[in-house]
Amino acid sequence: MSDFHPACCAPLREHWPLPIPMPGARLVSTLFQADQLQPGDFVSCAIPGVPGVAKRKCEYLAGRLCARHALHALTGQPGVPAVGEDRAPRWPAGVVGSITHSHGQAAALVASTEHWRGLGIDLERLLSAERSQRLRGEILTAGERQRLEQLEPALHPWLTTLTFSAKESLFKALYPLVGQRFYFQDAELLDWDPAGRLRLGLLRDLGDEWRAGAQLEGQFGTLGEQLLTVVATPASPG
């Protein structure tokens, strides 16, 4: 596959900036600059354009370039996921995936359904102390707020950002499986460790399979100066 990339995007990078390997998964990231986007970039990249301002267009282009490269690395076919009616990416048969972009970085994670049923990936810049305090009531459950208060105040912005990002990844991993939207108060970050593991629990039923009390594993690391989280649901055995 051609390594061509537009001037608004840095060369694509296939790597694994997370602590726990995932069998059958490929992660590709890039940096992008919206002010460098050119009118012909979508055509040059053979990716259908999207409406919106330059920032929206550039982050979409960067995310789809990462997805195409990751798909090619996984399957040998450089497809571009279409956009569904719900705005979520539509992946080819036999593949699950997720795309994220935040403050000049984009990444895509894809994997075979032989290993994984759902994937969610999210990039977030660390919340400021003021913003984390303002958003705490929206992002955190009562239990999460109680656990937060047991930590040093200096850690509050980081843990609030981790909780926000982990729940975003959880939504991306489960939404294609449950077909219904859910929100920050519908799940809880139960624990995490310095090695980069995290565990989430559902606080409401999401269909017959995903009941309140179900737990999902995830992980976190850094990509550049931003926090990166992944939540994945393994394929059923057999």
C-alpha positions in Angstrom: 0.0 0.0 0.0 1.2 3.5 -0.8 2.7 5.5 2.2 1.3 8.7 0.7 0.0 11.1 3.3 -1.2 14.7 2.9 0.8 17.7 4.3 -1.8 18.1 7.1 -0.8 14.7 8.5 2.4 13.3 9.7 3.6 9.9 8.5 1.4 7.1 9.8 2.9 5.0 12.6 2.0 1.4 13.5 2.9 0.8 17.1 1.6 -0.3 20.5 1.8 2.4 23.1 -0.2 0.4 25.6 1.1 -2.0 28.4 -0.9 -5.1 27.5 -0.6 -6.8 24.1 -3.9 -7.7 22.3 -3.7 -10.7 20.0 -4.9 -10.0 16.4 -5.0 -6.2 16.9 -3.3 -3.4 15.0 -3.0 0.3 16.2 -2.0 3.1 13.9 -1.7 6.8 14.8 -0.7 10.1 13.3 -0.4 13.8 14.1 -2.4 16.3 12.1 -2.6 20.1 11.6 -6.0 21.4 10.5 -4.5 24.7 9.1 -2.4 22.6 6.6 -5.5 20.9 5.1 -5.7 21.5 1.3 -8.9 21.4 -0.8 -7.8 18.4 -2.8 -6.6 16.2 0.1 -9.6 14.0 0.3 -9.5 13.3 -3.4 -5.7 12.7 -3.3 -6.2 10.2 -0.4 -9.2 8.5 -2.1 -11.3 9.1 1.0 -14.9 10.5 0.7 -15.1 14.0 2.1 -17.2 15.2 4.9 -18.9 18.6 5.5 -17.8 20.9 8.3 -15.0 23.3 9.2 -11.3 22.5 8.6 -10.8 21.1 12.0 -13.6 18.6 11.6 -12.5 17.6 8.1 -8.9 17.2 9.1 -9.5 15.0 12.1 -11.9 12.9 10.1 -9.3 12.5 7.3 -6.5 11.6 9.8 -8.7 9.1 11.5 -9.7 7.4 8.3 -6.1 7.3 7.1 -5.1 5.5 10.3 -8.1 3.1 9.9 -7.2 2.3 6.3 -3.5 1.6 7.2 -4.5 -0.5 10.2 -7.0 -2.5 8.1 -4.3 -3.1 5.5 -1.9 -4.3 8.1 -4.5 -6.7 9.5 -6.2 -8.0 6.4 -4.1 -7.0 3.4 -7.0 -5.0 2.1 -6.8 -1.2 2.6 -10.5 -0.4 3.1 -12.0 2.7 4.6 -14.8 2.3 7.0 -18.1 3.9 5.9 -20.2 6.1 8.1 -23.4 4.6 9.4 -26.6 6.4 10.0 -25.7 6.7 13.6 -22.3 8.3 12.6 -20.4 5.3 13.8 -17.8 3.6 11.6 -18.9 0.5 9.6 -16.1 -2.0 9.5 -15.8 -4.9 7.0 -16.9 -8.4 7.8 -14.6 -10.2 10.2 -13.2 -6.9 11.7 -14.0 -4.8 14.7 -12.4 -1.4 15.2 -12.5 2.1 16.7 -11.2 5.5 15.8 -10.3 8.5 18.0 -8.9 12.0 17.5 -8.0 14.7 20.0 -6.0 17.9 19.8 -3.9 17.1 16.8 -3.6 13.4 17.2 -5.7 10.6 15.7 -5.5 6.8 16.0 -7.4 3.7 14.9 -7.5 0.3 16.4 -8.7 -2.8 14.5 -8.8 -6.5 15.2 -10.1 -9.7 13.9 -13.5 -11.0 15.2 -11.7 -14.3 15.8 -10.2 -12.6 18.9 -12.5 -9.7 19.8 -16.1 -8.8 19.6 -15.9 -5.1 20.4 -13.1 -2.5 20.6 -13.2 1.1 22.0 -10.3 3.5 21.9 -10.2 7.1 23.2 -7.6 9.9 23.3 -7.9 12.7 25.8 -5.8 15.7 26.8 -5.5 16.0 30.6 -8.3 18.1 32.1 -7.2 21.2 34.0 -8.0 21.3 37.7 -10.7 23.9 37.1 -12.4 21.9 34.3 -12.2 18.6 36.1 -13.8 20.1 39.1 -16.6 21.6 36.9 -17.2 18.4 35.0 -16.9 16.0 38.0 -20.6 15.8 38.7 -21.4 14.9 35.0 -18.6 12.4 34.6 -18.3 10.7 37.9 -20.8 8.5 39.8 -21.3 8.9 43.6 -19.0 6.0 44.2 -16.3 7.4 41.9 -16.4 10.8 43.6 -16.1 9.1 47.0 -13.0 7.2 45.9 -11.6 10.3 44.2 -11.7 12.3 47.5 -9.5 9.7 49.1 -6.6 10.7 46.8 -4.3 13.6 46.9 -6.0 16.7 45.2 -3.1 16.8 42.6 -4.3 13.4 41.2 -8.0 14.5 40.8 -7.6 16.0 37.2 -5.8 12.9 36.0 -8.2 10.4 37.5 -11.2 12.4 36.2 -9.7 12.4 32.8 -9.0 8.6 33.0 -12.6 8.0 34.0 -13.9 10.1 31.2 -11.7 8.4 28.6 -12.4 4.9 29.9 -16.2 5.5 29.7 -15.8 6.8 26.1 -13.9 3.7 25.2 -16.5 1.5 26.9 -19.3 3.1 24.9 -17.4 2.6 21.6 -16.8 -1.1 22.5 -20.3 -1.9 23.6 -22.6 0.3 21.4 -22.2 -1.9 18.3 -23.1 -4.9 20.4 -26.1 -3.5 22.4 -27.5 -1.1 19.8 -28.4 1.5 22.4 -26.8 4.6 23.8 -25.8 4.9 27.4 -24.1 7.6 29.4 -21.5 8.5 32.0 -23.7 7.6 35.0 -24.5 4.2 33.5 -21.0 2.8 34.2 -18.3 3.1 36.8 -14.6 2.9 36.9 -14.1 0.2 39.6 -10.3 0.2 39.9 -7.1 0.8 38.0 -3.4 0.2 38.7 -0.2 2.0 37.8 0.7 -0.8 35.3 -2.1 0.4 33.1 -5.0 -1.9 33.8 -8.5 -0.7 34.5 -11.8 -2.3 35.2 -15.3 -0.9 34.6 -18.7 -2.1 35.8 -22.2 -1.5 34.2 -24.8 0.2 36.4 -27.7 -0.5 34.2 -28.9 -3.3 31.9 -27.9 -3.0 28.2 -29.9 -5.9 26.8 -30.0 -9.5 27.9 -26.3 -10.2 27.7 -24.9 -7.0 29.3 -26.6 -6.6 32.6 -26.0 -4.2 35.5 -23.1 -5.6 37.4 -21.2 -6.9 34.4 -17.5 -6.0 34.4 -15.2 -5.2 31.5 -11.4 -5.0 31.4 -9.4 -2.2 29.8 -6.0 -0.6 29.8 -4.4 2.8 29.5 -1.2 4.4 28.4 0.0 7.6 26.8 0.2 8.8 23.2 2.4 11.8 23.0 1.2 14.0 25.9 -2.3 12.6 25.9 -4.0 9.8 27.8 -5.0 6.8 25.7 -7.6 4.2 26.8 -8.8 1.0 25.3 -11.7 -1.3 26.3 -12.1 -4.6 24.5 -14.6 -7.4 24.7 -13.1 -10.8 23.9 -14.7 -13.2 21.4 -16.7 -15.9 23.0 -14.7 -19.2 23.5 -15.4 -21.8 20.8 
